[in-house]
Amino acid sequence: MKRPLAYITAAWFGGDSENAELAAQYCRAVYEAGFAPICPALYLPLFLNDAVPEEHKSGIDIGRDLLRRSRVLVVCGHGMTEAMKNDIAVAQRLGITATTLEGILTVKGQGKR
């Protein structure tokens, strides 16, 4: 079975290791719901330095390209950042469904949580 791509966005506030742990948890939940998770926050910090303006822009461009290829945008966690608002706006402009992690899990469980 081919899994549809699901782009994961969240408020990434901790350090790289805390964000990676949280991102991995979100990816696992999305995977278990039947999707192929895409989470740039999980791997881009491994090779891009966000403090370098050119690399920061590359990270944004890579993320946007991956979002364009996705079937759904999954908004995870509590709180909203400008980056998350931008992801939602891009998804809306491209006709990509946006939902929450709780929404996906509820649908998977057919209303049971």
N, C-alpha and C positions, 0 to 999 in steps of 0.2 A: 504494500500500500504506500503510495506516495503521499507524504505529509505536506500540507500547505505551509509556506513560510510565514512565520509570525515574528514581527520586529518588536523588540521589547524596549520600552522607555520607562524611566523611573527618575526620581530625585536622587542623584548620586551625591551625597553629602560627606561621607567618610573618606578615609584614605583609600588608596588603591586596593589594599588587601580586604578592607571591610566591604567596599563596593563590589569586588570580585566575588566574595562569598555570597552577598545578597543577590547579585546577578545570577550566580550559579543556581541558587534556590529558585529564582523566578524561571530560569530556563528549564529546570527540571519539572516544575509544575506545568509549564506550557507544553513540554514534551509529553508528559503523561496525559495531557488533554488531547493529544493527537496531532500536534503541530511540530514543525521543525523550527526551533527558536533561533533567532538572530539577535545578538546582543553585543553591539560594538563596545560598550563599556566593559565587557568581560575580557576582550582581547586587544583592543587598540592601545591601551596604556602599556602593553608589553613591548611595543616597538615605536610608538610615537611619544614625543615629549610635548605635552600640552602647553608648556611655558614658552615654546618656540612658536612664534606667530604662524609661520608657514606650515608647521606640522599640526598646529591647532586647526587651521583651515582645512588641511588635508583630512583630518579626522571628521570634521563636519561634512565634507564632500563625500567621503566614504560612507558615512552613516546615511546620508540622503540617498545615495545610489542603492544601498541595501534596502532602505525603506521602500523605494520605488519598485523593487522586485518582490516585495512581500504582499501577501494576500490580506493580512490583518495587522493592525497596530495594537499592541497590548500595553495598556497603561498600568503600571504596577506601583504598589506602595501607597503611602499617604503623603500628601503634599503635592505642590505643583511648582515647577521651575519654568523659566523662560524657554529652556531647551525642550522641555516636554510640550509646552504650548506650541512651539515651532513644529515639533514632530506631528502634533495633532492637526495643525493648519496644513502642513504638507500632505498628510494623509487625506484630509478632507478635499483639498484641491485635486488630488489624483484619483479620488473615488475609492480610496482604500478604507475598509471598515475599521473603525476604532472602537475598542471595548476595554474593559478592565479585566484584570486577572480573575477577579471574583466572578465577573460575567461569564468568562470562558468556563470556569470550574462549575458554575451553576448549570450552564447548558449541558456540559458533559455529564453531570449527575442528574440531569433532567429535573432541576429544581431542588435537588437535595444537597445540602451542604453539611 
